Amino acid sequence: MSTDNLSQTSKEGKDPEVVAVSDPVDKHTNVYRPEVDTSGVNERKLMRRIDWHVVPWLAVLYLLNFLDRGSIGNAKLYHMTDDLHITDKQYLIALTVFFFPYSLFEPPSNIALRKLRPSLWLSFIMLIWGIAMALHGVITNYAGLIGLRFLLGLAEAGLYPGVVFYMSCWYRRDELGTRVGVFFSSATIAGAFSGLLAAAISNMDGVGGRPGWAWIFILEGLATVLCAIASFFILSDFPDTARFLTETERVWVIRRLQADMKFSAGGESFKMKYVWQCLVDWKTWLAMGIYMGFDGPLFAFSLFTPTIINQLGFQATAANLLSVPVYAWACIMTVAVGFWGDRARCRAWINLGLFGSGLVGYIILICSSNPSLSYFAVYLAASSIYPTIRAAWVASNVEGSYKRSAVLGMAIGWGNLNGAVTSNVYRAVDKPWYRLGHGIVLAYIAIGWITSLALYLLLRRENARRDRGERDEVIEGIDNKHADEKNGHFESVEAARMEKGDMWSGFRYSL
C-alpha cells in the first residue's frame, strides 16, 4: 500500500518493525480469535516467561551441536590422524564429507520441522548425531571416519536453520536479533569450552584401552544423547499449541506477531507455491551470498583456530587454552551486537561494519609474520564471523512461515555448503602462516560485504516504491488511485496479506 493508504503507524514515522498489538491496522479487521479477551495479559511478565521456555534450552542444544562438530579439530592435536593412519589430505576429505549432507538436508529439514512438532523433530535429529559422535571414539580406520562424518552432517543439518526459523515464529522482528544472539553465543562458548574440555579429557589417554582423543568423542556424544532424550520433554512447540501458555496467552502472542506483519502466525497449511515463492525471490539469492560470506569463514575458524595458534609457536594444550579468550570475546560480541541491532534498527550498517572488521583481520593475518599481531587479528576475525545479526535481518524480511523456513534453509544450507571449501584451505604445507587459507577466507568475507550492501540498497528501493503506491493491489470495495491489476486483485486486504506475504504492498522491509 502507498504511504497515504498505509496505517497511521507508518504516517507517524514509526519503524515498520515495531507495530503495537493494539494498532488500528489490526484492531478492527480480521483479528485472530476475536471472541477472546486478552486485555488482562501482562506483556513484560509473559515475554519473560516465553524467553525462559524458548531460549536457554535451545542455546544448550546449539552448544552441544557446535561442540560435537568441531571436536575433530581438538582431537587432531592429540594424534588422532596418527592412530588412524590417515594423511593430511585424507583428514581434509573427512572434514569435507560432513558438509554435503549438512547443507543439502537443511531446506527439507526446515519444512519437516514446520509440519512436525519441534520437540519431536529436533530431539530425533539430536539423538542421531549424538550416537554418531560417540561412535567416532571406537573407529579404527579411514573408512569408518568418512561414514560417521557423513552421518553426523546429515543429522546436524536441521538444528541451526530450524532454531532460527522456530524463534522467528515466537518473536517480533525488533526482538529477534537479541534472542538469536543469545542462542548463538553458545557456539562461542562451545569454542572456548571445547579447548578446555579437550585438554582435560586428553588426560584419560589409555583408559579402557582407548586413546585420549577417542574419549573426547565418546563423552561428548553420550552427553548429546542424554540431552536429546530430555529435549523431547523440555522443548516447547509453536505459539498456537505451546503447552506452557494458557489459551488467552496463545491468542495474545499470535495477535502480537500478526500486528508485526507475521500474518501466518495463526497457522498456515503447506503448499508447494511457498517453496516456489522462495526460489523466485531475489532476496533468497542475496541472503545466500550473505550466509556464504560468514558461514564459510565460520567453519574454517572453528575447525582450525587451535591449529593456527599451535603453528604460531604454542604447543597443543597451550593452543587449545589460548583459543578460550578468543571465543569469550566472540561471545561478548555476539550478544552485544544482537542487542544493539534490535535497539538501533540499522542491521544493514552493523552487518557491513562487522564484515569490514573481518576484512581488516584477515589482511593482517596474510601480511603479518608476528605471532602477537596475528593473534590479535584472530580477535578481529571472531568479531566479524560470530555475530548473528544476519540471521535476524534475513528472517525479519520474509513473511509466510513456510516461505521463511525455505528461505532460511536455502540460505543457511548454501552458506554451510561452502564449509566444504573452507575446511580444505588450511593445508599442512602452508604452515605456519597459512596465507593461502587466509586469502580464501578474505574473499568469502568480501562476498558477504558486497551482497549485504546490495540487499540493503534493493530493500530500501523497494520500500520507497511501496510508499509511492507502485505495488498497490486492487482490493474490492476500496478506492485506490494507485492500485494496479498487475499487482493482483483480491477481495480484501487480509486476503492480499495472506496470499503475498512479504510481497504485499503494505509490508515494509527492515533495514
Number of C-alpha atoms within 10 A of each C-alpha: 24 22 17 13 15 17 16 14 16 17 11 8 8 11 15 18 22 17 23 15 18 12 14 14 17 21 14 10 11 11 16 18 13 13 7 13 12 16 8 9 13 10 12 9 9 15 14 10 13 19 13 11 15 20 17 14 17 24 22 17 24 21 24 23 22 21 27 24 21 20 23 24 21 28 20 17 21 21 14 20 17 11 13 16 12 13 12 13 12 15 20 18 15 23 26 22 22 27 26 20 21 26 26 20 20 30 25 16 24 31 21 16 24 22 14 13 17 22 19 17 20 25 23 17 19 27 22 19 27 28 20 25 28 24 18 23 21 15 14 12 13 16 11 14 21 19 15 22 25 20 19 27 24 23 24 27 31 27 23 23 24 25 23 23 25 21 21 26 25 23 23 22 25 23 20 25 34 23 25 26 27 23 27 26 27 26 26 28 22 27 30 24 21 27 25 19 18 24 24 13 16 20 13 17 15 12 10 8 9 13 20 23 27 25 25 27 25 19 15 20 25 18 15 26 22 13 19 24 14 13 22 17 11 16 19 21 20 19 24 18 13 15 12 14 17 11 14 15 22 20 21 25 27 26 25 23 24 20 24 23 28 27 24 20 24 20 13 14 9 14 10 9 11 20 18 12 20 21 16 10 13 12 20 22 19 20 27 24 25 32 31 26 27 28 28 25 33 24 23 22 23 23 22 20 22 28 24 22 24 20 18 19 12 17 15 20 19 16 23 27 22 20 26 21 15 22 28 20 18 27 26 18 22 30 23 15 23 27 22 16 26 21 14 10 20 14 24 20 15 18 23 18 14 23 29 19 20 27 22 15 25 25 16 21 26 18 12 15 13 12 17 10 13 22 19 14 22 23 20 24 29 27 25 28 24 28 28 26 26 21 23 27 25 24 23 26 20 26 23 23 26 27 24 29 32 27 30 29 30 27 28 27 29 26 25 30 22 24 27 24 19 27 28 17 21 22 15 12 8 12 15 17 21 18 19 15 22 23 16 18 26 24 15 24 30 19 18 26 23 16 21 23 16 15 21 18 13 13 17 15 12 18 20 15 17 21 21 15 23 17 24 26 24 23 20 11 9 11 9 16 10 15 21 16 12 10 17 16 16 17 12 14 20 14 14 21 22 16 17 17 24 22 21 23 27 27 23 23 20 25 20
